[in-house]
Structures are given as C-alpha cells and as structure tokens.
C-alpha cells in the first residue's frame, strides 16, 4: 500500500499542486477525496462489486474525461490567478473545500491504477470472500492511514517549499508551476485509455 501511495501518479501530483498553489490545509481536502475514492474501490473489491466496476467501464471513461477537464480548468485558474499586493498565508486560487474534496475523489475514481490494485491485485494477497466486519475495518484503516500519511508528507513538503516564495514574481512563477502540473494531470487522466 505504501509503494502504491508513494508512487508518482495523478493523486500525488494533484496533492502537490494544490499545496504549492494554496497551502497545506486545502491539500488536506484533496487528500480526503483521494482517500474516500480508495475506500470506495476497496469496498467494491471486498463486496464482490469488482465485476460491476468492470462492467461500468463506459461510465468510468466519462468520469475520467470529465475529471480531466475539471482538473485542467482548476489548473488554468491557478495559472492565471494574480498574486496579491502583499503575499500572505491566504489561499491563492483555491476552490472551496467541497471542490477540493471532489477533485481528489474524481482523481481516484478515474485512476485505472487504483482499479487494478483493488479489483485485481489486492485479491491475490487477501482472500476477500472470508473477511468479516473487523477485518474490513482493519484493512480500511490501514488504507486510510497509509495513504493519508504519504500524501500529507507530500503536501507538507510542498507547502514548506511554497513558503520560500515571498515576492509577487515568485508567487506568479509558483502559480504557473502548480497550474501547469494540475493541467498536465488533467490531460493525463483524460487521455488514458
């Protein structure tokens, strides 16, 4: 789980981009959305819904494309946001908390790597048919803790790097970098087939 969480992918890139653009706290909402998406796929796998997930492939294509467009739009907003007169700890170009959670959720639900892990790879390590409620709670807790810890580490490091930028010119470059990463993530998600 730690290797999956730490490997660079859309979730890591979106977390880092949000933290660079807006700080640590808004990135926490993105992380919450990512974790909720992972738990949804975990429950799909445990309760035998992987067949349903695979049969709804056309819906996932739509979710992936819509999610990619949404992330690209967020990246554009970040890219073109104007630095404030005086740089402060205020959120820059940050969507609402529900918007950040939705971003994280869409990223996870449209990520084929997550589907493969929970519906294909995880069952080779755990006999999902014999799990009882305490086992499900334990596995869900491990997923939540590991994924949150890894992504929060990325977000924290990115927010620390963000604090190095105090001039308007530096903030503009930072917004362009974070926006570019977010747009690239959106294009990557939408283009995956």
C-alpha positions in Angstrom: 0.0 0.0 0.0 2.8 2.4 0.8 4.5 1.8 -2.5 1.2 2.4 -4.4 0.6 5.6 -2.4 4.1 7.0 -2.8 4.5 6.2 -6.5 4.0 9.4 -8.5 0.6 9.5 -10.1 -2.4 11.8 -10.5 -3.2 11.8 -6.8 0.4 12.8 -5.8 0.6 15.4 -8.5 -2.8 17.0 -7.6 -1.9 17.0 -3.9 1.5 18.7 -4.5 -0.1 21.2 -7.0 -2.8 22.1 -4.5 -0.4 22.5 -1.7 2.0 24.6 -3.8 -0.8 26.8 -5.0 -2.8 27.2 -1.8 -1.0 25.7 1.1 -1.2 22.6 3.3 -4.9 22.9 4.5 -6.5 23.0 1.1 -4.4 20.0 0.1 -5.9 18.1 3.1 -9.3 18.3 1.4 -7.9 16.9 -1.8 -6.3 14.1 0.2 -9.7 13.4 1.9 -11.3 13.0 -1.6 -8.5 10.6 -2.7 -8.9 8.5 0.5 -12.7 8.3 0.1 -12.2 7.2 -3.5 -9.7 4.5 -2.4 -12.2 3.3 0.2 -15.0 3.1 -2.4 -12.8 0.8 -4.6 -11.7 -1.2 -1.5 -15.4 -1.8 -0.7 -16.2 -2.7 -4.3 -13.5 -5.3 -4.2 -14.5 -6.7 -0.8 -18.2 -7.0 -1.5 -17.7 -8.5 -5.0 -18.5 -5.4 -6.9 -15.4 -5.5 -9.0 -17.5 -7.2 -11.7 -19.8 -4.2 -11.6 -16.9 -1.8 -11.7 -15.5 -3.5 -14.8 -19.0 -3.6 -16.4 -19.4 0.1 -15.9 -16.3 0.8 -18.0 -18.1 3.3 -20.2 -19.2 5.3 -17.2 -15.6 5.4 -15.9 -14.5 6.7 -19.3 -16.9 9.6 -18.9 -15.8 10.2 -15.3 -12.1 10.1 -16.4 -12.7 12.6 -19.2 -14.9 14.9 -17.0 -12.4 14.7 -14.2 -9.5 15.5 -16.5 -11.4 18.6 -17.8 -12.2 19.7 -14.3 -8.5 19.4 -13.2 -7.4 21.2 -16.3 -9.8 24.1 -15.6 -8.5 24.3 -12.0 -5.0 24.4 -13.4 -6.0 27.3 -15.6 -7.5 29.2 -12.7 -4.3 28.7 -10.7 -2.1 29.6 -13.7 -3.9 32.9 -14.3 -4.5 33.9 -10.7 -2.9 37.2 -9.9 -0.6 37.4 -6.8 -2.0 39.7 -4.1 -0.4 43.0 -3.5 1.1 41.6 -0.3 1.8 37.9 -0.2 0.2 36.3 2.8 -0.9 33.0 4.1 -4.3 33.4 2.4 -5.4 30.8 0.0 -4.5 31.6 -3.6 -6.9 30.4 -6.3 -8.2 27.7 -4.0 -11.6 26.2 -4.8 -13.9 25.6 -1.9 -13.3 22.7 0.5 -16.0 20.6 -1.2 -14.4 21.5 -4.6 -11.0 20.2 -3.3 -12.6 17.0 -1.9 -14.4 16.5 -5.3 -11.1 17.0 -7.1 -9.5 14.2 -5.0 -12.4 11.9 -5.4 -12.6 12.4 -9.2 -8.8 11.8 -9.5 -9.1 8.5 -7.6 -12.3 7.2 -9.3 -10.8 7.9 -12.7 -7.4 6.4 -12.0 -7.0 2.9 -13.6 -4.1 2.1 -11.3 -6.4 2.2 -8.3 -9.0 0.0 -10.0 -6.3 -2.5 -10.9 -4.9 -2.5 -7.4 -8.2 -3.1 -5.5 -10.0 -5.2 -8.0 -7.1 -7.2 -9.5 -4.0 -7.1 -7.3 -5.4 -6.9 -3.8 -7.4 -10.2 -4.1 -4.1 -12.1 -4.8 -2.9 -11.1 -1.3 -6.1 -11.3 0.7 -9.0 -13.8 0.4 -11.7 -11.2 0.2 -14.5 -13.8 0.4 -13.7 -14.7 4.1 -13.4 -11.2 5.5 -15.6 -10.3 8.4 -16.5 -6.8 9.6 -13.5 -6.4 11.9 -11.2 -7.4 9.1 -12.8 -4.9 6.7 -12.4 -2.2 9.3 -8.8 -3.1 9.8 -8.0 -3.1 6.1 -9.9 0.2 5.6 -8.0 1.7 8.5 -4.6 0.6 7.1 -5.5 2.1 3.6 -6.7 5.3 5.2 -3.7 5.7 7.5 -1.0 4.8 4.9 -2.5 6.8 2.1 -3.1 9.8 4.2 0.3 9.8 5.8 2.1 9.5 2.4 0.0 12.2 0.7 0.2 14.5 3.8 4.0 14.2 3.7 4.0 15.3 0.0 1.6 18.1 0.8 3.7 19.3 3.8 6.9 19.3 1.8 5.2 21.2 -1.0 3.7 23.8 1.4 7.1 24.3 3.0 8.6 24.9 -0.4 5.7 27.4 -1.1 6.7 29.5 1.9 10.1 30.2 0.3 8.3 32.4 -2.2 7.6 35.8 -0.9 7.7 38.2 -3.8 4.9 38.7 -6.3 7.1 37.5 -9.1 8.0 34.3 -7.2 4.3 33.7 -6.4 3.4 34.2 -10.1 6.0 31.6 -11.1 4.7 29.2 -8.3 1.2 29.6 -9.6 2.3 28.9 -13.1 4.2 25.8 -12.0 1.3 24.5 -9.8 -1.2 25.3 -12.5 0.9 23.6 -15.2 1.1 20.4 -13.0 -2.6 20.5 -12.4 -3.3 20.9 -16.2 -0.9 18.2 -17.1 -2.6 15.9 -14.6 -6.0 16.7 -16.1 -4.7 16.0 -19.6 -3.1 12.7 -18.5 -6.2 11.5 -16.8 -8.5 12.4 -19.7 -6.1 10.8 -22.3 -5.6 7.5 -20.5 -7.3 4.8 -22.4 
